[in-house]
Amino acid sequence: MEENAAPVTSSVPDASRLSPRALIAALRALEPRPSALLVRRLVQDRPLKECAAFYGVSEEAFSVLLLRAALSLAREVGLPAREPAGEEEEAAWARMLSKALGREDARFPTALVPVVELCQRLRDDGAEVAAGMEAAAREDAASPGRRREDLLRRLAVAALLALTAYLYLSRADEPPRRPNPPVHTTPAER
């Protein structure tokens, strides 16, 4: 390599270089449930046992859900994250991710490095990410689009209630109930 050659840079993002703003944008771009899992476990830094109890699943099941959410987040920010090859590998990776989040010296496969680094970054910047998520939620709630959406939702509910009341009040009168005919019994049945 020549001395004057341009330095070789990777086009793949590095988790340590992601700004809290990029993490917030990626979390908001995810589906609500994976985003909520990551926020509760990593941003709020809640214990695994508490998170599993909150969602009503076992710790192992929550670890798998967290792994899937972290893989989705890694793909969202452009990190090289491959899916596990099968259920056994997924369960093993979920255990390794949980251990890596609990201990600095935990061992895990190379394929899991970007995901672990991203999760650790999310946990390290948790306070800033949480504040940014709250600010974004407040901004979203105060936006004209959200106000219009809320107004239209309320109008739709009012229209449904009015239609229900109209149909209830304009229904045909029910015919009077006929008394049940007397049951004839024979003297032997008495």
CNS distance restraints for C-alpha pairs under 8 A (distance, minus, plus):
assign (resid   1 and name CA) (resid   5 and name CA) 7.04 0.50 0.50
assign (resid  12 and name CA) (resid  78 and name CA) 6.99 0.50 0.50
assign (resid  12 and name CA) (resid  79 and name CA) 6.38 0.50 0.50
assign (resid  12 and name CA) (resid  80 and name CA) 7.29 0.50 0.50
assign (resid  13 and name CA) (resid  17 and name CA) 7.31 0.50 0.50
assign (resid  13 and name CA) (resid  18 and name CA) 7.71 0.50 0.50
assign (resid  13 and name CA) (resid  77 and name CA) 7.75 0.50 0.50
assign (resid  13 and name CA) (resid  78 and name CA) 6.41 0.50 0.50
assign (resid  13 and name CA) (resid  79 and name CA) 5.89 0.50 0.50
assign (resid  14 and name CA) (resid  18 and name CA) 6.84 0.50 0.50
assign (resid  14 and name CA) (resid  79 and name CA) 7.07 0.50 0.50
assign (resid  14 and name CA) (resid 114 and name CA) 7.78 0.50 0.50
assign (resid  15 and name CA) (resid  79 and name CA) 7.52 0.50 0.50
assign (resid  15 and name CA) (resid 114 and name CA) 6.80 0.50 0.50
assign (resid  15 and name CA) (resid 117 and name CA) 5.97 0.50 0.50
assign (resid  15 and name CA) (resid 118 and name CA) 5.14 0.50 0.50
assign (resid  15 and name CA) (resid 121 and name CA) 6.82 0.50 0.50
assign (resid  16 and name CA) (resid 117 and name CA) 7.32 0.50 0.50
assign (resid  16 and name CA) (resid 118 and name CA) 7.55 0.50 0.50
assign (resid  16 and name CA) (resid 121 and name CA) 6.59 0.50 0.50
assign (resid  18 and name CA) (resid  22 and name CA) 6.09 0.50 0.50
assign (resid  18 and name CA) (resid  23 and name CA) 6.82 0.50 0.50
assign (resid  19 and name CA) (resid  23 and name CA) 6.42 0.50 0.50
assign (resid  20 and name CA) (resid  24 and name CA) 6.08 0.50 0.50
assign (resid  20 and name CA) (resid 125 and name CA) 6.66 0.50 0.50
assign (resid  20 and name CA) (resid 128 and name CA) 6.67 0.50 0.50
assign (resid  20 and name CA) (resid 129 and name CA) 5.68 0.50 0.50
assign (resid  20 and name CA) (resid 132 and name CA) 7.98 0.50 0.50
assign (resid  21 and name CA) (resid  25 and name CA) 6.19 0.50 0.50
assign (resid  21 and name CA) (resid 129 and name CA) 7.46 0.50 0.50
assign (resid  21 and name CA) (resid 132 and name CA) 7.43 0.50 0.50
assign (resid  22 and name CA) (resid  26 and name CA) 6.12 0.50 0.50
assign (resid  22 and name CA) (resid  77 and name CA) 7.59 0.50 0.50
assign (resid  23 and name CA) (resid  27 and name CA) 6.09 0.50 0.50
assign (resid  23 and name CA) (resid  77 and name CA) 7.70 0.50 0.50
assign (resid  23 and name CA) (resid 122 and name CA) 7.30 0.50 0.50
assign (resid  23 and name CA) (resid 129 and name CA) 7.16 0.50 0.50
assign (resid  24 and name CA) (resid  28 and name CA) 6.14 0.50 0.50
assign (resid  24 and name CA) (resid 129 and name CA) 6.01 0.50 0.50
assign (resid  24 and name CA) (resid 132 and name CA) 6.65 0.50 0.50
assign (resid  24 and name CA) (resid 133 and name CA) 6.21 0.50 0.50
assign (resid  25 and name CA) (resid  29 and name CA) 6.17 0.50 0.50
assign (resid  26 and name CA) (resid  30 and name CA) 6.45 0.50 0.50
assign (resid  26 and name CA) (resid  73 and name CA) 6.49 0.50 0.50
assign (resid  26 and name CA) (resid  76 and name CA) 5.91 0.50 0.50
assign (resid  26 and name CA) (resid  77 and name CA) 6.23 0.50 0.50
assign (resid  27 and name CA) (resid  35 and name CA) 5.47 0.50 0.50
assign (resid  27 and name CA) (resid  73 and name CA) 6.86 0.50 0.50
assign (resid  28 and name CA) (resid  32 and name CA) 7.90 0.50 0.50
assign (resid  28 and name CA) (resid  35 and name CA) 7.10 0.50 0.50
assign (resid  28 and name CA) (resid 133 and name CA) 7.99 0.50 0.50
assign (resid  29 and name CA) (resid  76 and name CA) 7.71 0.50 0.50
assign (resid  30 and name CA) (resid  34 and name CA) 6.73 0.50 0.50
assign (resid  30 and name CA) (resid  35 and name CA) 5.81 0.50 0.50
assign (resid  30 and name CA) (resid  72 and name CA) 7.41 0.50 0.50
assign (resid  30 and name CA) (resid  73 and name CA) 7.01 0.50 0.50
assign (resid  30 and name CA) (resid  76 and name CA) 7.65 0.50 0.50
assign (resid  31 and name CA) (resid  35 and name CA) 6.26 0.50 0.50
assign (resid  32 and name CA) (resid  36 and name CA) 6.01 0.50 0.50
assign (resid  33 and name CA) (resid  37 and name CA) 6.17 0.50 0.50
assign (resid  34 and name CA) (resid  38 and name CA) 6.29 0.50 0.50
assign (resid  34 and name CA) (resid  65 and name CA) 7.62 0.50 0.50
assign (resid  34 and name CA) (resid  66 and name CA) 7.37 0.50 0.50
assign (resid  34 and name CA) (resid  68 and name CA) 7.73 0.50 0.50
assign (resid  34 and name CA) (resid  69 and name CA) 4.68 0.50 0.50
assign (resid  34 and name CA) (resid  70 and name CA) 7.91 0.50 0.50
assign (resid  34 and name CA) (resid  72 and name CA) 7.98 0.50 0.50
assign (resid  35 and name CA) (resid  39 and name CA) 6.13 0.50 0.50
assign (resid  35 and name CA) (resid  69 and name CA) 7.01 0.50 0.50
assign (resid  36 and name CA) (resid  40 and name CA) 6.01 0.50 0.50
assign (resid  37 and name CA) (resid  41 and name CA) 6.10 0.50 0.50
assign (resid  37 and name CA) (resid  65 and name CA) 7.78 0.50 0.50
assign (resid  37 and name CA) (resid  66 and name CA) 6.37 0.50 0.50
assign (resid  37 and name CA) (resid  69 and name CA) 7.21 0.50 0.50
assign (resid  38 and name CA) (resid  42 and name CA) 5.48 0.50 0.50
assign (resid  38 and name CA) (resid  43 and name CA) 6.78 0.50 0.50
assign (resid  38 and name CA) (resid  66 and name CA) 6.67 0.50 0.50
assign (resid  38 and name CA) (resid  69 and name CA) 6.80 0.50 0.50
assign (resid  38 and name CA) (resid  70 and name CA) 7.17 0.50 0.50
assign (resid  39 and name CA) (resid  43 and name CA) 4.60 0.50 0.50
assign (resid  39 and name CA) (resid  44 and name CA) 6.01 0.50 0.50
assign (resid  39 and name CA) (resid 130 and name CA) 7.80 0.50 0.50
assign (resid  40 and name CA) (resid  44 and name CA) 5.15 0.50 0.50
assign (resid  40 and name CA) (resid  45 and name CA) 6.71 0.50 0.50
assign (resid  40 and name CA) (resid  46 and name CA) 6.16 0.50 0.50
assign (resid  40 and name CA) (resid  51 and name CA) 7.05 0.50 0.50
assign (resid  41 and name CA) (resid  45 and name CA) 5.18 0.50 0.50
assign (resid  41 and name CA) (resid  46 and name CA) 4.92 0.50 0.50
assign (resid  41 and name CA) (resid  47 and name CA) 6.73 0.50 0.50
assign (resid  41 and name CA) (resid  48 and name CA) 6.87 0.50 0.50
assign (resid  41 and name CA) (resid  51 and name CA) 6.48 0.50 0.50
assign (resid  42 and name CA) (resid  46 and name CA) 6.85 0.50 0.50
assign (resid  42 and name CA) (resid 119 and name CA) 6.86 0.50 0.50
assign (resid  42 and name CA) (resid 120 and name CA) 7.84 0.50 0.50
assign (resid  42 and name CA) (resid 122 and name CA) 6.23 0.50 0.50
assign (resid  42 and name CA) (resid 123 and name CA) 4.69 0.50 0.50
assign (resid  42 and name CA) (resid 126 and name CA) 6.91 0.50 0.50
assign (resid  43 and name CA) (resid 122 and name CA) 6.11 0.50 0.50
assign (resid  43 and name CA) (resid 123 and name CA) 5.15 0.50 0.50
assign (resid  43 and name CA) (resid 125 and name CA) 7.38 0.50 0.50
assign (resid  43 and name CA) (resid 126 and name CA) 4.08 0.50 0.50
assign (resid  43 and name CA) (resid 127 and name CA) 6.88 0.50 0.50
assign (resid  43 and name CA) (resid 129 and name CA) 6.86 0.50 0.50
assign (resid  43 and name CA) (resid 130 and name CA) 6.35 0.50 0.50
assign (resid  44 and name CA) (resid 123 and name CA) 7.70 0.50 0.50
assign (resid  44 and name CA) (resid 126 and name CA) 6.37 0.50 0.50
assign (resid  44 and name CA) (resid 127 and name CA) 7.63 0.50 0.50
assign (resid  44 and name CA) (resid 130 and name CA) 7.44 0.50 0.50
assign (resid  45 and name CA) (resid 123 and name CA) 6.48 0.50 0.50
assign (resid  45 and name CA) (resid 126 and name CA) 7.50 0.50 0.50
assign (resid  46 and name CA) (resid  50 and name CA) 6.66 0.50 0.50
assign (resid  46 and name CA) (resid  51 and name CA) 6.58 0.50 0.50
assign (resid  47 and name CA) (resid  51 and name CA) 6.33 0.50 0.50
assign (resid  48 and name CA) (resid  52 and name CA) 6.13 0.50 0.50
assign (resid  48 and name CA) (resid  59 and name CA) 6.64 0.50 0.50
assign (resid  48 and name CA) (resid  62 and name CA) 7.84 0.50 0.50
assign (resid  48 and name CA) (resid  63 and name CA) 7.89 0.50 0.50
assign (resid  49 and name CA) (resid  53 and name CA) 6.22 0.50 0.50
assign (resid  49 and name CA) (resid  59 and name CA) 6.11 0.50 0.50
assign (resid  50 and name CA) (resid  54 and name CA) 6.10 0.50 0.50
assign (resid  51 and name CA) (resid  55 and name CA) 6.38 0.50 0.50
assign (resid  51 and name CA) (resid  62 and name CA) 7.52 0.50 0.50
assign (resid  52 and name CA) (resid  56 and name CA) 5.96 0.50 0.50
assign (resid  52 and name CA) (resid  57 and name CA) 5.24 0.50 0.50
assign (resid  52 and name CA) (resid  58 and name CA) 5.74 0.50 0.50
assign (resid  52 and name CA) (resid  59 and name CA) 5.25 0.50 0.50
assign (resid  52 and name CA) (resid  61 and name CA) 7.85 0.50 0.50
assign (resid  52 and name CA) (resid  62 and name CA) 5.48 0.50 0.50
assign (resid  53 and name CA) (resid  57 and name CA) 6.26 0.50 0.50
assign (resid  53 and name CA) (resid  58 and name CA) 7.35 0.50 0.50
assign (resid  55 and name CA) (resid  62 and name CA) 7.92 0.50 0.50
assign (resid  57 and name CA) (resid  61 and name CA) 6.07 0.50 0.50
assign (resid  57 and name CA) (resid  62 and name CA) 6.27 0.50 0.50
assign (resid  58 and name CA) (resid  62 and name CA) 6.20 0.50 0.50
assign (resid  59 and name CA) (resid  63 and name CA) 6.08 0.50 0.50
assign (resid  60 and name CA) (resid  64 and name CA) 6.40 0.50 0.50
assign (resid  60 and name CA) (resid  91 and name CA) 7.84 0.50 0.50
assign (resid  60 and name CA) (resid  94 and name CA) 7.69 0.50 0.50
assign (resid  60 and name CA) (resid  95 and name CA) 7.48 0.50 0.50
assign (resid  61 and name CA) (resid  65 and name CA) 6.32 0.50 0.50
assign (resid  62 and name CA) (resid  66 and name CA) 6.02 0.50 0.50
assign (resid  63 and name CA) (resid  67 and name CA) 6.12 0.50 0.50
assign (resid  63 and name CA) (resid  94 and name CA) 5.20 0.50 0.50
assign (resid  63 and name CA) (resid  95 and name CA) 6.76 0.50 0.50
assign (resid  63 and name CA) (resid  97 and name CA) 7.81 0.50 0.50
assign (resid  63 and name CA) (resid  98 and name CA) 6.58 0.50 0.50
assign (resid  64 and name CA) (resid  68 and name CA) 6.25 0.50 0.50
assign (resid  64 and name CA) (resid  90 and name CA) 6.99 0.50 0.50
assign (resid  64 and name CA) (resid  91 and name CA) 6.35 0.50 0.50
assign (resid  64 and name CA) (resid  94 and name CA) 5.09 0.50 0.50
assign (resid  65 and name CA) (resid  69 and name CA) 6.16 0.50 0.50
assign (resid  66 and name CA) (resid  70 and name CA) 6.01 0.50 0.50
assign (resid  66 and name CA) (resid  94 and name CA) 7.56 0.50 0.50
assign (resid  67 and name CA) (resid  71 and name CA) 6.11 0.50 0.50
assign (resid  67 and name CA) (resid  93 and name CA) 7.48 0.50 0.50
assign (resid  67 and name CA) (resid  94 and name CA) 5.54 0.50 0.50
assign (resid  67 and name CA) (resid  97 and name CA) 7.11 0.50 0.50
assign (resid  68 and name CA) (resid  72 and name CA) 6.26 0.50 0.50
assign (resid  69 and name CA) (resid  73 and name CA) 6.20 0.50 0.50
assign (resid  70 and name CA) (resid  74 and name CA) 6.05 0.50 0.50
assign (resid  70 and name CA) (resid 115 and name CA) 6.23 0.50 0.50
assign (resid  70 and name CA) (resid 118 and name CA) 7.82 0.50 0.50
assign (resid  70 and name CA) (resid 119 and name CA) 6.93 0.50 0.50
assign (resid  71 and name CA) (resid  75 and name CA) 6.25 0.50 0.50
assign (resid  71 and name CA) (resid  81 and name CA) 6.25 0.50 0.50
assign (resid  71 and name CA) (resid  82 and name CA) 7.67 0.50 0.50
assign (resid  71 and name CA) (resid  83 and name CA) 7.41 0.50 0.50
assign (resid  71 and name CA) (resid 115 and name CA) 6.36 0.50 0.50
assign (resid  72 and name CA) (resid  76 and name CA) 6.13 0.50 0.50
assign (resid  73 and name CA) (resid  77 and name CA) 6.36 0.50 0.50
assign (resid  74 and name CA) (resid  78 and name CA) 6.18 0.50 0.50
assign (resid  74 and name CA) (resid  79 and name CA) 5.06 0.50 0.50
assign (resid  74 and name CA) (resid  80 and name CA) 7.20 0.50 0.50
assign (resid  74 and name CA) (resid  81 and name CA) 6.26 0.50 0.50
assign (resid  74 and name CA) (resid 114 and name CA) 7.34 0.50 0.50
assign (resid  74 and name CA) (resid 115 and name CA) 6.16 0.50 0.50
assign (resid  74 and name CA) (resid 118 and name CA) 6.99 0.50 0.50
assign (resid  75 and name CA) (resid  79 and name CA) 5.59 0.50 0.50
assign (resid  75 and name CA) (resid  80 and name CA) 6.88 0.50 0.50
assign (resid  75 and name CA) (resid  81 and name CA) 6.33 0.50 0.50
assign (resid  79 and name CA) (resid 114 and name CA) 6.50 0.50 0.50
assign (resid  80 and name CA) (resid 114 and name CA) 6.81 0.50 0.50
assign (resid  81 and name CA) (resid 111 and name CA) 6.91 0.50 0.50
assign (resid  81 and name CA) (resid 112 and name CA) 7.26 0.50 0.50
assign (resid  81 and name CA) (resid 114 and name CA) 6.67 0.50 0.50
assign (resid  81 and name CA) (resid 115 and name CA) 6.83 0.50 0.50
assign (resid  82 and name CA) (resid 111 and name CA) 6.99 0.50 0.50
assign (resid  84 and name CA) (resid  89 and name CA) 5.62 0.50 0.50
assign (resid  84 and name CA) (resid  90 and name CA) 5.19 0.50 0.50
assign (resid  84 and name CA) (resid  93 and name CA) 7.73 0.50 0.50
assign (resid  85 and name CA) (resid  89 and name CA) 6.08 0.50 0.50
assign (resid  85 and name CA) (resid  90 and name CA) 7.29 0.50 0.50
assign (resid  86 and name CA) (resid  90 and name CA) 6.08 0.50 0.50
assign (resid  87 and name CA) (resid  91 and name CA) 6.10 0.50 0.50
assign (resid  88 and name CA) (resid  92 and name CA) 6.20 0.50 0.50
assign (resid  89 and name CA) (resid  93 and name CA) 5.98 0.50 0.50
assign (resid  90 and name CA) (resid  94 and name CA) 6.06 0.50 0.50
assign (resid  91 and name CA) (resid  95 and name CA) 6.32 0.50 0.50
assign (resid  92 and name CA) (resid  96 and name CA) 6.20 0.50 0.50
assign (resid  93 and name CA) (resid  97 and name CA) 5.96 0.50 0.50
assign (resid  93 and name CA) (resid 108 and name CA) 7.66 0.50 0.50
assign (resid  93 and name CA) (resid 112 and name CA) 7.41 0.50 0.50
assign (resid  94 and name CA) (resid  98 and name CA) 6.22 0.50 0.50
assign (resid  95 and name CA) (resid  99 and name CA) 6.25 0.50 0.50
assign (resid  96 and name CA) (resid 100 and name CA) 6.00 0.50 0.50
assign (resid  96 and name CA) (resid 106 and name CA) 7.56 0.50 0.50
assign (resid  96 and name CA) (resid 107 and name CA) 7.19 0.50 0.50
assign (resid  96 and name CA) (resid 108 and name CA) 5.81 0.50 0.50
assign (resid  97 and name CA) (resid 101 and name CA) 6.16 0.50 0.50
assign (resid  97 and name CA) (resid 108 and name CA) 7.56 0.50 0.50
assign (resid  97 and name CA) (resid 112 and name CA) 7.96 0.50 0.50
assign (resid  97 and name CA) (resid 116 and name CA) 6.38 0.50 0.50
assign (resid  98 and name CA) (resid 102 and name CA) 6.34 0.50 0.50
assign (resid  99 and name CA) (resid 103 and name CA) 5.95 0.50 0.50
assign (resid  99 and name CA) (resid 106 and name CA) 6.07 0.50 0.50
assign (resid 100 and name CA) (resid 104 and name CA) 6.21 0.50 0.50
assign (resid 100 and name CA) (resid 105 and name CA) 7.33 0.50 0.50
assign (resid 100 and name CA) (resid 106 and name CA) 4.99 0.50 0.50
assign (resid 100 and name CA) (resid 107 and name CA) 7.12 0.50 0.50
assign (resid 100 and name CA) (resid 108 and name CA) 7.55 0.50 0.50
assign (resid 100 and name CA) (resid 116 and name CA) 6.96 0.50 0.50
assign (resid 101 and name CA) (resid 116 and name CA) 7.53 0.50 0.50
assign (resid 101 and name CA) (resid 119 and name CA) 7.68 0.50 0.50
assign (resid 101 and name CA) (resid 120 and name CA) 6.82 0.50 0.50
assign (resid 108 and name CA) (resid 112 and name CA) 6.56 0.50 0.50
assign (resid 108 and name CA) (resid 113 and name CA) 7.34 0.50 0.50
assign (resid 109 and name CA) (resid 113 and name CA) 6.89 0.50 0.50
assign (resid 112 and name CA) (resid 116 and name CA) 6.20 0.50 0.50
assign (resid 113 and name CA) (resid 117 and name CA) 6.05 0.50 0.50
assign (resid 114 and name CA) (resid 118 and name CA) 6.03 0.50 0.50
assign (resid 115 and name CA) (resid 119 and name CA) 6.16 0.50 0.50
assign (resid 116 and name CA) (resid 120 and name CA) 6.12 0.50 0.50
assign (resid 117 and name CA) (resid 121 and name CA) 6.01 0.50 0.50
assign (resid 118 and name CA) (resid 122 and name CA) 6.09 0.50 0.50
assign (resid 119 and name CA) (resid 123 and name CA) 6.21 0.50 0.50
assign (resid 120 and name CA) (resid 124 and name CA) 6.02 0.50 0.50
assign (resid 121 and name CA) (resid 125 and name CA) 6.12 0.50 0.50
assign (resid 122 and name CA) (resid 126 and name CA) 5.74 0.50 0.50
assign (resid 122 and name CA) (resid 129 and name CA) 7.61 0.50 0.50
assign (resid 125 and name CA) (resid 129 and name CA) 6.01 0.50 0.50
assign (resid 126 and name CA) (resid 130 and name CA) 5.87 0.50 0.50
assign (resid 127 and name CA) (resid 131 and name CA) 6.19 0.50 0.50
assign (resid 128 and name CA) (resid 132 and name CA) 6.14 0.50 0.50
assign (resid 129 and name CA) (resid 133 and name CA) 6.02 0.50 0.50
assign (resid 130 and name CA) (resid 134 and name CA) 6.19 0.50 0.50
assign (resid 131 and name CA) (resid 135 and name CA) 6.15 0.50 0.50
assign (resid 132 and name CA) (resid 136 and name CA) 6.05 0.50 0.50
assign (resid 133 and name CA) (resid 137 and name CA) 6.11 0.50 0.50
assign (resid 134 and name CA) (resid 138 and name CA) 6.20 0.50 0.50
assign (resid 135 and name CA) (resid 139 and name CA) 6.10 0.50 0.50
assign (resid 136 and name CA) (resid 140 and name CA) 5.96 0.50 0.50
assign (resid 137 and name CA) (resid 141 and name CA) 6.09 0.50 0.50
assign (resid 138 and name CA) (resid 142 and name CA) 6.22 0.50 0.50
assign (resid 139 and name CA) (resid 143 and name CA) 6.16 0.50 0.50
assign (resid 140 and name CA) (resid 146 and name CA) 6.82 0.50 0.50
assign (resid 141 and name CA) (resid 146 and name CA) 5.91 0.50 0.50
assign (resid 141 and name CA) (resid 147 and name CA) 7.44 0.50 0.50
assign (resid 142 and name CA) (resid 146 and name CA) 6.83 0.50 0.50
assign (resid 142 and name CA) (resid 147 and name CA) 6.99 0.50 0.50
assign (resid 143 and name CA) (resid 147 and name CA) 6.43 0.50 0.50
assign (resid 144 and name CA) (resid 148 and name CA) 6.10 0.50 0.50
assign (resid 145 and name CA) (resid 149 and name CA) 6.11 0.50 0.50
assign (resid 146 and name CA) (resid 150 and name CA) 6.10 0.50 0.50
assign (resid 147 and name CA) (resid 151 and name CA) 6.14 0.50 0.50
assign (resid 148 and name CA) (resid 152 and name CA) 6.14 0.50 0.50
assign (resid 149 and name CA) (resid 153 and name CA) 6.12 0.50 0.50
assign (resid 150 and name CA) (resid 154 and name CA) 6.19 0.50 0.50
assign (resid 151 and name CA) (resid 155 and name CA) 6.18 0.50 0.50
assign (resid 152 and name CA) (resid 156 and name CA) 6.11 0.50 0.50
assign (resid 153 and name CA) (resid 157 and name CA) 6.30 0.50 0.50
assign (resid 154 and name CA) (resid 158 and name CA) 6.15 0.50 0.50
assign (resid 155 and name CA) (resid 159 and name CA) 6.07 0.50 0.50
assign (resid 156 and name CA) (resid 160 and name CA) 6.22 0.50 0.50
assign (resid 157 and name CA) (resid 161 and name CA) 6.20 0.50 0.50
assign (resid 158 and name CA) (resid 162 and name CA) 6.11 0.50 0.50
assign (resid 159 and name CA) (resid 163 and name CA) 6.07 0.50 0.50
assign (resid 160 and name CA) (resid 164 and name CA) 6.07 0.50 0.50
assign (resid 161 and name CA) (resid 165 and name CA) 6.15 0.50 0.50
assign (resid 162 and name CA) (resid 166 and name CA) 6.09 0.50 0.50
assign (resid 163 and name CA) (resid 167 and name CA) 6.13 0.50 0.50
assign (resid 164 and name CA) (resid 168 and name CA) 6.08 0.50 0.50
assign (resid 165 and name CA) (resid 169 and name CA) 6.06 0.50 0.50
assign (resid 166 and name CA) (resid 170 and name CA) 5.99 0.50 0.50
assign (resid 167 and name CA) (resid 171 and name CA) 6.05 0.50 0.50
assign (resid 185 and name CA) (resid 189 and name CA) 6.13 0.50 0.50
assign (resid 185 and name CA) (resid 190 and name CA) 6.96 0.50 0.50
assign (resid 186 and name CA) (resid 190 and name CA) 6.82 0.50 0.50
